[in-house]
């Protein structure tokens, strides 16, 4: 058992100042509790803003007819690769045959025994440029191997030529050759091959084989088409066909259809994101006797307003070319639990039969009076107005709560400064009191000592 002694002189507790300051801290603690409650509410508002922004983000990339649309391409991927621009391509079926592939001008030199050691000689290679001018690359004795000549040619990018040294695999004594390949294919890129002039080489250096550039030829639905390269751009609007994997004589078909599954997934994702908001609202409004409404948004007007706007957007009539329509016609409605339910089978069945109607209900239609608002437009308006800066409902509430916390922080800071001064003042007062009592006691002890040292006057006289 410990024994606590008071101040030596005053008899007061040694932690008297700490006890007083502890009592003085109670208002600060109350303010911190109040701030904590506001902080919890702001956290919930931030969460709701995030859920709402996710809906707006989804709508931003899908809420028009072009963005909503997705296409599916069926073809022989082993022969060709297809790239589509969904904003321009149209559904359809096409039959193709590759007659011949495009090729670029290329040439192969005479052979040498070694790519690094064989001596080609000294001289120059003369190129005729696209503008008709000539350009020479001079080769001295230190750069007179096949490999070094190739490096000098590749160093000059203006030539438009790639140079490579290869072993032709013939097994001959001179298997190493220089191959020159021009970069562009097609009849329009026929070129003059370089002129070689070398002296004193181990072997004669000349172009032994040449191959001229030519166009690709394909048949589309039986009609022959020439292409400058092994890619067909826009012979089907919005479609690029890469023929590099195909071979002459091979046939392939291309079938372009609406990708109903991908579009259905987009709508399903939107419904999921909107339901995220509605579930949040439902959870906040679910309260019992234990619910601390000072820390939640239960019953808050922003929840009622946002839910009302979303419901209004879902139920609103949508003007299409076929007259007013509703989201429920394509499988989007409210469940008994208050969330949106999406009948994906119904949606996809309608989509397979009538893509245009689905598109107009979701994204609006261009009518005589102008573009109408689709379901996605209505939802975008609903979430956009509450997210609007600076006066949107959610942004205003967030800013209000943040302001309240900052105000409490200022009050706490002011109170803490006041208490720091008060603590210093109390310590000074008690220190002075301690000193004063100590002096009084010292004075009293001196007087008592004087009285104790004097002899009895009667005895002194005797």
FENSULGI-V161800 format. One record per backbone hydrogen bond with DSSP energy under -1.0 kcal/mol. NH is the residue of the N-H (numbers start at 1). CO is the residue of the C=O. If there is no record, write none. Layout:
[[NH CO] [NH CO]]
//
This chain:
[[7 12] [11 7] [16 13] [19 15] [20 16] [21 17] [22 18] [23 19] [24 20] [25 21] [26 23] [29 25] [30 26] [31 27] [32 28] [33 29] [34 30] [35 31] [36 32] [37 33] [38 34] [39 35] [40 36] [41 37] [42 38] [43 39] [44 40] [45 41] [46 42] [47 43] [48 44] [49 45] [50 46] [51 47] [52 48] [53 49] [54 50] [55 51] [56 52] [57 53] [58 54] [59 55] [60 56] [63 59] [68 64] [69 65] [72 257] [74 255] [77 75] [79 76] [80 76] [81 242] [83 240] [85 238] [88 85] [89 85] [92 256] [94 254] [96 252] [97 219] [98 250] [99 217] [100 217] [103 214] [106 211] [107 180] [108 209] [109 178] [110 206] [112 176] [120 144] [122 199] [123 139] [124 197] [125 137] [126 195] [127 135] [129 133] [132 129] [135 127] [137 125] [139 123] [143 140] [147 115] [149 145] [150 146] [151 147] [152 148] [153 149] [154 150] [155 151] [156 153] [159 156] [160 157] [162 181] [164 179] [166 177] [168 175] [176 112] [177 166] [179 164] [180 107] [181 162] [182 105] [183 160] [186 103] [186 214] [189 186] [190 187] [195 126] [197 124] [199 122] [202 119] [208 108] [209 108] [211 106] [214 103] [216 227] [217 100] [218 225] [219 97] [220 223] [221 95] [223 220] [225 218] [227 216] [232 241] [234 239] [239 236] [240 83] [241 232] [242 81] [243 230] [246 243] [249 98] [250 247] [252 96] [254 94] [255 74] [256 92] [257 72] [259 70] [260 258] [263 259] [264 260] [265 261] [266 262] [267 263] [268 264] [269 265] [270 266] [271 267] [272 268] [273 269] [274 270] [275 271] [276 272] [277 273] [278 274] [279 275] [280 276] [281 277] [282 278] [283 279] [284 280] [285 281] [291 288] [293 291] [295 292] [300 297] [304 300] [305 301] [306 302] [307 303] [308 304] [309 305] [310 306] [311 307] [312 308] [313 309] [314 310] [315 311] [316 312] [318 325] [320 323] [323 320] [325 318] [329 326] [330 327] [331 328] [332 327] [333 341] [335 339] [338 335] [341 333] [343 331] [344 342] [347 343] [348 344] [349 345] [350 346] [351 347] [352 348] [354 350] [358 354] [359 355] [360 356] [361 357] [362 358] [363 359] [364 360] [367 370] [370 367] [372 365] [375 361] [376 362] [378 374] [379 375] [380 376] [381 377] [382 378] [383 379] [384 380] [385 381] [387 383] [392 388] [394 386] [395 386] [396 392] [397 393] [398 394] [399 395] [400 396] [401 397] [402 398] [403 399] [404 400] [405 401] [406 402] [407 403] [408 404] [409 405] [410 406] [411 407] [412 408] [413 409] [414 410] [415 411] [416 412] [417 413] [418 414] [419 415] [420 416] [421 417] [422 418] [423 419] [424 420] [425 421] [426 422] [427 423] [428 424] [429 425] [430 426] [431 427] [432 428] [433 429] [434 430] [435 431] [436 432] [437 433] [438 434] [439 435] [440 436] [441 437] [442 438] [443 439] [444 440] [445 441] [446 442] [447 443] [448 444] [449 445] [450 446] [451 447] [452 448] [453 449] [460 456] [461 457] [462 458]]
//
